[in-house]
């Protein structure tokens, strides 16, 4: 296999990883019941979770772990705003992820597209482009990648089958930033990079200044 084809294969594998992380984030978000903990960047795209459940105790069956909540925050507060610049793509990515993670709550992606007058094929293609954009950006970065809870995510995607295990193995070999879901964080002061947070705060401050002006 040539270096070019190896890179393409790694990108494809990382796209699956990114999809899994977004699905896990949607699943965790749906089960967060403590007021004020939901990421504000995504609040406009998610329905009220308790009143719209089909099964009365659906939400209470699962409590996201601290690690799952941390990964959710990373996806919603970092990956989503920093790696997906188009607002429409953000909506499509979130809706697609939610339709896979909690279909009882939000319905299918097909029904969402029909209800909102979107062409489903076009919507899926735009969501795919967004996932590839996130994966490409992550591969170019030096940030540590954390695996989702595969035991939680894989049952939501039966069509992936054993592909997930092979993906994890391949990416582990090529991407030395891979971490398991239960990995303990390592604090390396010299490796800290908060530029993404600074950039986000700058954008937020400029937005406030524009409104004030």
QUIKAUR-V87887 format. One record per residue. N is the residue number from 1. RES is the residue in one small letter. BURIAL is # if it has 9 or more other C-alpha atoms within 8 Angstrom, else .. Layout:
N,RES,BURIAL / N,RES,BURIAL
//
This chain:
1,x,. / 2,x,. / 3,x,. / 4,x,. / 5,x,. / 6,x,# / 7,x,. / 8,x,. / 9,x,. / 10,x,# / 11,x,# / 12,x,. / 13,x,# / 14,x,# / 15,x,# / 16,x,# / 17,x,# / 18,x,# / 19,x,# / 20,x,# / 21,x,# / 22,x,# / 23,x,# / 24,x,# / 25,x,# / 26,x,# / 27,x,# / 28,x,# / 29,x,# / 30,x,# / 31,x,# / 32,x,# / 33,x,. / 34,x,. / 35,x,. / 36,x,. / 37,x,. / 38,x,# / 39,x,# / 40,x,. / 41,x,. / 42,x,# / 43,x,. / 44,x,. / 45,x,. / 46,x,. / 47,x,. / 48,x,. / 49,x,# / 50,x,. / 51,x,. / 52,x,. / 53,x,# / 54,x,. / 55,x,. / 56,x,. / 57,x,. / 58,x,. / 59,x,# / 60,x,. / 61,x,. / 62,x,. / 63,x,. / 64,x,# / 65,x,. / 66,x,. / 67,x,# / 68,x,# / 69,x,# / 70,x,. / 71,x,# / 72,x,# / 73,x,# / 74,x,# / 75,x,# / 76,x,# / 77,x,# / 78,x,# / 79,x,# / 80,x,# / 81,x,# / 82,x,# / 83,x,# / 84,x,# / 85,x,. / 86,x,. / 87,x,. / 88,x,. / 89,x,# / 90,x,# / 91,x,# / 92,x,# / 93,x,# / 94,x,# / 95,x,# / 96,x,# / 97,x,# / 98,x,# / 99,x,# / 100,x,# / 101,x,# / 102,x,# / 103,x,# / 104,x,. / 105,x,# / 106,x,# / 107,x,# / 108,x,# / 109,x,# / 110,x,. / 111,x,. / 112,x,# / 113,x,# / 114,x,# / 115,x,. / 116,x,. / 117,x,. / 118,x,# / 119,x,. / 120,x,# / 121,x,. / 122,x,. / 123,x,# / 124,x,# / 125,x,. / 126,x,# / 127,x,# / 128,x,. / 129,x,. / 130,x,# / 131,x,# / 132,x,# / 133,x,# / 134,x,# / 135,x,# / 136,x,# / 137,x,# / 138,x,# / 139,x,. / 140,x,. / 141,x,. / 142,x,. / 143,x,. / 144,x,. / 145,x,. / 146,x,# / 147,x,# / 148,x,# / 149,x,# / 150,x,. / 151,x,. / 152,x,. / 153,x,# / 154,x,# / 155,x,. / 156,x,. / 157,x,# / 158,x,. / 159,x,. / 160,x,. / 161,x,. / 162,x,. / 163,x,. / 164,x,# / 165,x,. / 166,x,. / 167,x,# / 168,x,. / 169,x,. / 170,x,# / 171,x,# / 172,x,# / 173,x,. / 174,x,. / 175,x,. / 176,x,. / 177,x,. / 178,x,# / 179,x,# / 180,x,. / 181,x,# / 182,x,. / 183,x,. / 184,x,. / 185,x,. / 186,x,. / 187,x,. / 188,x,. / 189,x,. / 190,x,. / 191,x,. / 192,x,. / 193,x,. / 194,x,. / 195,x,. / 196,x,# / 197,x,. / 198,x,. / 199,x,. / 200,x,# / 201,x,. / 202,x,. / 203,x,. / 204,x,. / 205,x,. / 206,x,. / 207,x,. / 208,x,. / 209,x,. / 210,x,. / 211,x,. / 212,x,. / 213,x,.
//
